[in-house]
Amino acid sequence: MLKRILFFAYGSISYLIFLGTFLYAIGFIGNFGVPRTLDGAATEPLGRALAINVGLLALFAVQHSVMARKWFKEAWTRVVPAPIERSTYVLFSSLALILLFWQWRPLGGEVWSVESPAGRLVLRGLFAFGWGLVLVATFLINHFDLFGLRQIWLYLVGRPYTHLSFRTPGPYRLVRHPLYVGWFFAFWMTPTMSLSHLLFAVATTAYILIAIRFEEHDLVRDHPEYEEYRRSVPMLWPFARRRAELVKRLGVAGVLFFVVKGLFWLALPVVVYLGR
């Protein structure tokens, strides 16, 4: 019984550390209410600051992805007991983020700045919407299992762990990854886009797009019905199916149109920054 209580305490503490990290991240990315934030005046040479920030982002990406893979879990649970494997993953992810918050180097500079009070309010509202969507999405797919609380509770009461069945509640019927859509809003919706913020947003967006491929590979393996779900529901944008149909009808011209459109939106922040 003591072992069960210790595991429950460990998992609960890991969750509380995550919760504090999550709340700090809102202030860190939104630049309010916390001692260290994403933006600020540059305090070091650009090259050194970039190297440190990219290293911190890479460390989190590697930890977050590798520890989530099945082959790693199978090896890891030979060392870490299965009931606290998920809690340990959550703890290590939180520690990687805490290190990032602590060692992040602001780069200075300004890519864009929305001066209109109404515009700033809208962007702040979309920023809040993103964080809200992230939180809601976790509860829709079982927040407590995702962060290890269900595992330690079942172990505490002596019940075997059962894997969750595949479900598509609420926004999961519109897109396959509403949680990641929420992250995109949280990362990109800012009235003032600094170089630091742009680096963070681009890096985390790239990471998410890559991680989705690995995650969906695991989902198809564990839930064969996910393959049909993947064919019928867009990944991130509710109207992506319509766009794909349009490209198919227009042929090469359609492909070129969307390529040019994408390049335009990628180049716009750079042009704005260089033109200042």
N, C-alpha and C positions, 0 to 999 in steps of 0.2 A: 504493500500500500504506500509506503514511503516513496518508493520509486515513482509511482504514479503521481503522487503529489508534487514531487520535484520536477517531473516532466511538465506538469500543468503549470507550475510556477515559472519555469523556464520559457514555455510557450507564451504565457501571459506577458512576461516582461519583454520578450521579443516583440510582441504585438504593440505594447505601449511605446517602445522605442520607435517602431515603424510609425505609429500615430503621431508622435512628436516630430519625426522627420518629415512626414507628409505635410503637417501644418507649417513647419518651417519652410518647406519648399514653396508654399504659396507666397510667403513673404519674400523669399529669396528671388524668385522669378518675377514677382510683381513689384519688387523694390519698395517694400514698406514693412514696418513693424519688426524688423529683425536687424541684428548688428551688422551682418555681412550680407550683401546682395549681389545680384548678377552684374549690375551696371556700376559705373563709377569712373573716376579719372584714372588714367594709366599710371602705375607706380613703378613699372619695370620696362625694359626694352621690349618692343613688340614681339620679336622672335622668341625670346625666353618665355614671355607670358603665354604666347600661343602654344609653345611646346608643353608647358605645364598643364594648360587647360585641356589640350587634346589628349594628353596622357591620363588626366583624371576622367575624362569622358570615356576613353577606351577601357580603362580599368573597370568602370561600372558596366559597360557593354559586355565585356568578356565575362565578368562575374555573373551578370544577370542572365546571360544566354547559356553559358556552359553548365551552370548549376541546374538549369531547367531541363537539360537533355536527359533522356531516359538512360543512356549508357552511363552518364555521370551518377545519376541517382542510384543505379544498381551497385556501382562501386562504392559510393558514398555511404549507403546504408549498411555497409559492412563495418563502418566506423561509427556512424551516427545512427542511433536507433530510429526505426521507421516512424514512430509516432511524433518525433520532433524534427524529422527531416525538413518538412515545410517551414517550421518555425525557424530553423537554422538558416534556411535560404532567405527568409524574410529579414532575419537579423543581419546577415552578411550584406544584403542589398542596402539596408539602412545604413550600415557602417560605411559602405562605399560612397553613399550620397553624403553622409556627414563629412567624410574626408574631402569630397568635392566642395561642399559649402565652405569648409575651413580654409582650403588651399587655393580656391578660385582666384584668378588674377584678372581684374577688370582691364579692358583694353582701351577704354575711352572711345572717342569718335561718336558720330551720330549719322545713321543711315537715313532715317526719316523721323519727323516729329510732327504730330498732329496738334495744332494749336487751338483749333475750335473746341470750346467746352463741350458742345454736343457730340462732336466726333470722339473726344477723349472718353466721354461717358459711355458711348456705344461700345468702344473697344474694351473699356473696363468691364462692361456688362458681359461681353462675349468671353472675356478672360474668366470671369466668375462662372459663366455657363459651362465652360470647359471643365473646370474643377468639379462642378456639380455633376456633370455627365460622367466623369471618371468615377466618382463615388457611387452614383446610382448604378452604373454598369456593373460594378463589383458586387453589389447586393443582388442584382438580377441573376448573376451566375453563381451566387453563394459566396458572399464576402468572407464568411467564417472559414470555409474550406480553403479559399484562396490564400488566406493569411495564417493558416495552420491552427486556428482555434478549434475547429471541428475535430481535427485529428487528436489533439490533446484532451479534449472533452470526452470523446469516445473511449480513449485509453484510460482516463480517470475512472469512468463508470464501468469499465470492463466489457465494453461492447466492441465487436470487430469493426474495422474501418471498411466502408463500402464506397466504391467509386461513384461519382455523380453521373446520372444519365445525361445524355445530350439534349439540351432544350434551347429554344430560340424565343425568349420572352421580349416583349416590348420592342425597343430599338434594334434588337438583334434580327428582327424581321425585315428591317430596312437596309442595314449594312451588317457585315459579318463581324466588324470590330468597332462597335461604338465607343468602347473604352479608349481606343487609340485616337478616334476622332476627337474625343474630349481632350486628350493630351495635345493634339495639334492646336486646338483653340487656346489651351493654356500657354503653349510655347510661343505662338505667333501673334496673338491678339494683345498688342501693346501700343500705347499712343506714342512712345518714344523707342525706336529701334536703334540700339547702340551696336557697335561692332561685337561686343561681348555677347549681347543677346542674339545677334544674328548667327554667330558661331555656335552658340548653344542650340538655337532652334534648328539650324541646318543639320548639325551633328545628330541631334536626337531624332529628327525626322528621318534621316537616312538610316539610323539604327533601327527604328521601328519598321520601316519598309523592308529591311533585310530580315529582321527577326520574325516578321509575319510569315515568311516562307518556311522557316524552320518550325514555327508553331503550328502552321496548317498541316505540315507533313506529319507531325505527331498527332494532330487531331484526326486526320484521315486514318491513321494506324489504329488509334484507340476507339474511334467512332466511325465505322464504315459509312454511316448515313451522312457524314459530313461532306462526302464527295458530291452528293446531289445538292446539298445546301450550298456548297461553293459554286456550283454551276448556276444556281437560280438566284442567288443574292449577291449584290455587289460587295466589294471588299470594304471600301471606305466612303464612297460617294453614292448616295441613293439613286442618282440618275445616270450612273456609269453605264448601265445596260443600254440606255437610249443612245448615249454617245457612241458606244461600240457599234450599234446598229447603223448609226449615221455614217460612221467611218466605212463600214462595209458597203453601204450604198454609194458613197462618193468615191471609193477606191483610193488611188494614190493622192488625189487632190485632198481628200478628207484627212489622210495621214499627215500630209504636209501642213495643212491648216492647224492641226492640234500641236504639231511639233513647233511651228512658228509661234503659236500662242504661248506654249510652255516656255520657250526661250525668252519671249518678251517679258513674262512675269519674273523669270529668274534674273534677267538683266536689269530690270527697272530699279531695284534698290541700289545696285552698283552705280548706275548712271546718276541717280539722285545724289548719292554720296560724293561721287567725283565732281559733280557740278556745283557743289556747295562752295 
